[in-house]
Amino acid sequence: MNTMAITGVGTLSAAGRTPTELAAALRGPAAVPGNTEETDPESLPGGPGLTVSDFDIRTELGRKGTSFFDRRTGLTVVACRQALEDAGIDLGTLDSTRIGIVLGTTAGSVRSSVDYAVDTFVQERPYMVNAGLFPTTVMNCAAGQAAIWFGLRGVNATIAGGAMALMSVLRYSANLLRTGQVDMLLAGVIDELSPHAAWLARTAGLPPATYPGEGGAMFALSTGGGTDPDAEILGVALGFSATFADRPAALGGCVRRALASAERAGAGLGKGVTAAWVRPTADEREDRAMWREVCRELAAAGSPKPECLTTQAHAGDCGSATAALDLTAVLGRHRDSPERDGELSILVSHSPDGAVGATVVRGWSRGAHRR
């Protein structure tokens, strides 16, 4: 794949609303959730969840055009706005037909889909459901509403990738940029917290000790010509293994291919891969096997054992958006740290259904000329 540049990010999570806030949270204790108005703690697995504090759609975006926004749509639009501001992009000077949105998810707004489906059974005959709820049941609703909000007429897509959502989004985005279908993208993953989504995630086999969370990030992506990027996506590799016995090797192959792509992009390992962002699952034995394989592949490439990091303990299990928060934390660790310039990080994910993936990222600080 061709190198992609990240020039800005918009993020929302219980651990912060900027990359530096999220990175700083990793240096502190794990988060402990409190009761929220958005969710009933008694209806969530494991008790209360970690929500984006003080988030109100009408406060953030106003009343006009937001009356039927669900929480996921509101979070997505705000994250897109933040990404544009962070990148210093003035949409009025650009061709809106050349700017698109790519959003990752597991199943869209699970709450909207379930609530609408329930209404079709419980409302009085002839089952008079609230038609205003229907648009938010469509998986592409959030991406479509964000495009309408900002007047973007380029590619608009939603990718259902679960734990692999971010990597699928990055690979798809790289293809769009490489083939000249767009000049710039707002791409990322956003998930909302609801009892419906939390129980769905828990029954899918996610860590029982992890609090449910919400949030995610949207990134301003381009080919990087003439810009000083915050980070570069140097390699993305996805794979699959139907059996546990073969899964570590499948992940190792993804790490190997992602590193090879980074080297073709001119990124020598230099200091090596300094940080690995690993999304834990409910199976600790599998997690350990996967981590050993990652370290083995990095050692074979001449890299020392990296620091193992994750945002889950601080932002909660944000479902498909967890990897997007991990990537945001990479940007946060670099933003005010010139000594980290050029360091490589690797994001790896694996899911209970056998999907595996790896992404290599090179981070940069922001100089005075961008402040």
C-alpha positions in Angstrom: 0.0 0.0 0.0 1.0 3.6 -0.5 1.8 5.7 2.6 -1.1 7.7 4.0 -0.6 10.9 6.0 -2.7 11.7 9.1 -2.9 15.5 9.3 -5.5 15.9 12.0 -7.7 13.9 14.4 -11.0 14.3 16.2 -11.5 12.1 19.2 -14.1 11.5 21.9 -13.8 9.1 24.8 -14.1 8.9 28.6 -10.3 9.4 28.8 -10.2 12.7 26.9 -11.2 14.7 23.9 -7.8 15.4 22.5 -4.9 13.1 21.6 -2.7 14.5 24.3 -5.4 14.0 26.9 -5.8 10.4 25.9 -2.0 9.8 26.0 -1.8 11.5 29.4 -4.5 9.2 30.7 -2.4 6.2 29.9 0.1 7.4 32.5 -2.5 7.5 35.2 -4.6 4.8 37.0 -7.3 2.9 35.3 -10.7 4.6 35.0 -13.6 3.8 37.3 -17.0 4.6 35.8 -19.8 6.4 37.6 -23.5 6.4 37.0 -24.6 8.2 33.8 -27.8 9.6 32.4 -27.2 7.8 29.1 -27.3 4.3 30.4 -28.8 2.5 33.4 -25.9 0.9 35.3 -28.1 -2.0 36.3 -28.7 -2.9 32.6 -25.1 -3.0 31.6 -22.9 -6.1 32.0 -20.4 -5.4 34.7 -22.1 -2.4 36.1 -21.9 1.2 34.8 -19.9 2.2 31.7 -17.4 4.8 30.7 -19.2 7.4 28.6 -18.0 10.6 26.9 -18.7 13.0 29.8 -21.0 16.0 29.3 -21.8 15.1 25.7 -25.1 16.6 24.5 -25.9 16.6 20.8 -27.8 19.9 20.8 -25.2 21.6 23.0 -22.5 20.5 20.6 -24.2 21.0 17.3 -27.3 23.1 18.0 -31.0 22.2 17.5 -31.2 22.7 13.7 -30.9 19.4 11.8 -30.2 17.3 14.9 -33.7 16.4 16.1 -33.4 12.8 14.9 -29.7 12.3 15.5 -28.9 9.2 17.6 -25.8 9.3 19.9 -23.5 7.6 17.4 -24.4 10.1 14.7 -23.8 13.0 17.0 -20.4 11.6 18.1 -19.4 11.1 14.5 -20.3 14.6 13.4 -18.5 16.2 16.3 -15.4 14.0 15.8 -15.3 15.0 12.1 -15.5 18.7 13.0 -12.7 18.3 15.5 -10.5 16.5 12.9 -11.0 19.3 10.4 -10.2 21.9 13.0 -7.2 20.0 14.2 -5.8 19.7 10.6 -6.5 23.4 9.9 -8.7 22.5 6.9 -10.9 25.1 5.4 -13.6 23.2 3.4 -14.6 26.4 1.6 -11.3 26.4 -0.3 -11.5 22.8 -1.4 -13.5 20.8 -4.0 -16.2 19.0 -1.9 -16.6 16.3 -4.5 -13.0 15.2 -3.8 -13.5 14.7 -0.1 -15.1 11.6 1.4 -16.0 9.9 4.6 -15.2 6.3 5.6 -16.6 5.1 8.9 -16.0 1.8 10.6 -18.5 -0.1 12.8 -19.6 -3.5 14.0 -23.4 -3.1 13.3 -24.1 0.6 13.3 -26.3 1.8 16.1 -27.4 -1.4 17.8 -29.7 0.6 20.1 -31.6 2.2 17.2 -32.0 -1.1 15.4 -33.2 -3.0 18.4 -35.6 -0.3 19.6 -37.1 0.0 16.1 -37.5 -3.7 15.8 -39.2 -4.0 19.2 -41.6 -1.2 18.3 -42.8 -3.3 15.3 -44.0 -5.9 17.7 -45.3 -3.9 20.7 -47.0 -0.8 19.2 -50.7 -0.9 18.7 -52.0 -2.2 15.4 -51.2 -1.5 12.7 -47.8 -1.3 14.5 -47.4 2.5 14.2 -43.7 2.7 14.8 -41.9 6.1 14.9 -40.8 6.6 11.4 -38.2 9.1 12.6 -36.3 6.3 14.2 -35.8 4.4 10.9 -32.9 6.4 9.4 -30.6 5.7 12.4 -31.2 2.0 11.9 -29.3 2.2 8.6 -25.7 1.3 9.1 -24.5 4.2 6.9 -26.6 6.8 8.7 -23.8 8.4 10.7 -21.4 8.7 7.8 -24.2 10.0 5.6 -25.3 12.6 8.1 -21.7 13.8 8.6 -21.3 14.2 4.9 -24.5 16.3 4.7 -23.5 18.4 7.7 -20.2 19.4 6.1 -21.3 19.4 2.5 -18.9 16.6 1.4 -19.9 14.9 -1.9 -17.1 12.4 -2.3 -17.0 8.7 -1.5 -19.2 7.9 1.5 -18.9 4.4 2.9 -19.4 2.4 6.1 -17.4 -0.7 6.7 -18.7 -3.4 9.2 -15.4 -4.8 10.5 -15.8 -5.4 14.2 -12.4 -5.6 15.9 -10.8 -5.1 12.4 -12.9 -2.1 11.6 -10.1 0.5 11.8 -7.7 -1.6 9.8 -10.4 -2.3 7.2 -11.1 1.4 7.1 -7.4 2.3 6.6 -6.9 -0.3 3.9 -10.0 0.9 2.0 -9.0 4.5 2.4 -5.5 3.8 1.1 -7.1 2.2 -2.0 -9.3 5.3 -2.6 -6.4 7.6 -2.3 -4.1 5.4 -4.4 -6.6 5.2 -7.3 -7.3 8.9 -7.3 -11.0 8.6 -6.3 -10.5 11.2 -3.5 -8.0 13.9 -2.5 -8.8 13.7 1.2 -10.8 11.5 3.6 -12.3 11.8 7.1 -11.9 8.2 8.2 -12.2 6.4 11.5 -14.4 4.4 13.8 -17.1 5.6 16.3 -19.2 3.5 18.7 -21.9 4.6 21.2 -22.5 3.0 24.6 -25.9 1.4 25.1 -27.1 -1.6 27.0 -27.9 -3.2 23.7 -24.3 -2.8 22.3 -22.7 -3.7 25.7 -24.5 -7.0 26.0 -23.9 -7.9 22.4 -20.2 -7.3 22.9 -20.0 -9.3 26.1 -21.8 -12.3 24.6 -19.3 -12.2 21.7 -16.5 -13.0 24.2 -14.9 -9.7 25.2 -13.0 -9.3 28.5 -15.3 -9.7 31.5 -13.2 -7.4 33.6 -13.4 -4.5 31.1 -16.0 -1.7 31.6 -18.0 -1.0 28.5 -17.1 2.3 26.9 -17.9 4.6 23.9 -16.2 7.0 21.6 -13.6 6.7 18.9 -11.8 8.9 16.5 -11.9 10.3 13.0 -8.7 11.1 11.1 -8.0 13.5 8.3 -6.2 11.4 5.7 -4.4 12.3 2.5 -1.4 11.2 0.4 0.6 13.7 2.4 2.1 15.8 -0.4 3.3 19.2 0.8 2.2 18.6 4.4 3.9 17.9 7.7 1.9 14.9 9.0 1.1 14.0 12.5 1.7 10.3 11.5 2.0 8.1 8.5 0.3 4.8 7.9 3.0 2.7 6.4 1.5 -0.8 6.3 -1.8 -2.5 6.9 -2.3 -6.3 6.7 -5.3 -8.4 7.5 -5.8 -12.1 7.8 -7.9 -15.0 9.1 -7.5 -18.3 10.8 -10.4 -20.6 11.6 -8.6 -22.5 14.4 -6.9 -21.2 17.5 -3.8 -23.3 16.8 -3.1 -21.4 13.6 -4.2 -18.0 14.8 -0.8 -16.8 16.2 0.9 -17.7 13.0 -1.8 -15.8 11.0 -1.2 -12.7 13.1 2.6 -13.1 12.8 2.1 -13.1 9.0 0.2 -9.9 9.2 2.9 -8.3 11.3 5.5 -9.5 8.8 3.6 -8.1 5.8 2.9 -4.8 7.5 6.6 -4.4 8.4 7.6 -5.3 4.8 5.2 -2.6 3.5 6.8 -0.1 5.9 10.2 -0.9 4.7 9.1 -0.5 1.1 7.9 3.0 2.1 11.4 3.8 3.2 10.9 3.4 6.9 14.0 1.7 8.2 13.4 0.1 11.6 16.0 2.3 13.1 15.2 2.3 16.8 12.8 -0.5 16.1 9.1 -0.6 16.9 8.9 1.1 20.3 5.2 0.5 21.1 2.7 -2.2 20.4 -1.0 -1.5 20.9 -2.8 -4.8 21.6 -6.5 -5.1 22.0 -7.1 -7.8 24.6 -9.9 -10.4 24.3 -11.7 -12.7 26.8 -9.1 -15.5 26.2 -6.0 -14.7 28.2 -4.2 -17.8 26.9 -4.8 -16.7 23.3 -3.7 -13.1 24.1 -0.4 -14.4 25.5 0.2 -16.6 22.4 -0.6 -13.6 20.1 1.8 -11.3 22.1 4.6 -13.9 21.9 4.1 -14.1 18.1 4.2 -10.3 17.7 7.5 -10.1 19.7 8.9 -13.0 17.7 8.2 -11.3 14.4 9.6 -8.0 15.6 12.7 -9.7 16.9 13.2 -11.4 13.6 13.0 -8.0 11.9 15.7 -6.6 14.3 13.5 -4.7 16.6 13.7 -5.0 20.4 10.7 -6.0 22.5 8.3 -3.1 22.4 6.2 -1.6 25.2 2.8 -3.2 25.3 0.0 -0.6 25.5 -3.8 -0.4 25.3 -6.4 2.3 25.9 -9.1 -0.2 27.2 -8.3 0.3 30.9 -8.8 4.1 30.6 -11.5 4.5 27.9 -13.3 1.2 28.4 -14.1 -1.5 25.8 -15.3 0.7 22.9 -16.0 -2.2 20.6 -14.9 -1.6 17.0 -13.6 1.9 18.0 -10.9 0.6 20.5 -8.2 0.5 17.8 -9.1 4.1 16.7 -8.5 5.3 20.2 -5.2 3.3 20.3 -4.1 5.2 17.1 -5.2 8.5 18.6 -3.0 7.7 21.6 0.0 7.1 19.3 -0.6 10.7 17.9 -0.9 12.0 21.4 2.4 10.5 22.6 4.2 12.1 19.6 2.5 15.5 19.4 4.6 17.3 22.0 7.6 15.0 22.0 10.1 15.8 19.3 12.4 13.1 20.7 10.0 10.5 19.5 10.0 11.8 15.9 10.2 8.9 13.4 9.5 6.2 15.9 7.4 3.3 14.8 4.4 1.8 16.5 2.4 -1.3 15.6 -1.3 -1.8 16.2 -2.5 -5.4 16.3 -5.9 -6.9 16.8 -7.5 -10.3 16.8 -11.1 -11.4 17.3 -12.9 -14.5 18.6 -14.1 -15.3 15.1 -10.5 -15.6 13.9 -9.8 -12.3 12.2 -6.3 -10.9 12.7 -4.6 -7.7 11.6 -1.6 -5.4 12.0 -0.9 -1.7 11.2 2.5 0.0 11.3 2.5 3.8 12.1 5.3 6.3 12.1 4.6 9.3 14.4 5.8 12.9 14.4 5.6 15.9 16.7 4.0 19.2 15.9 6.5 22.1 15.4 5.9 25.8 16.3 4.9 26.4 12.6 1.7 24.3 13.2 0.7 25.8 16.5 
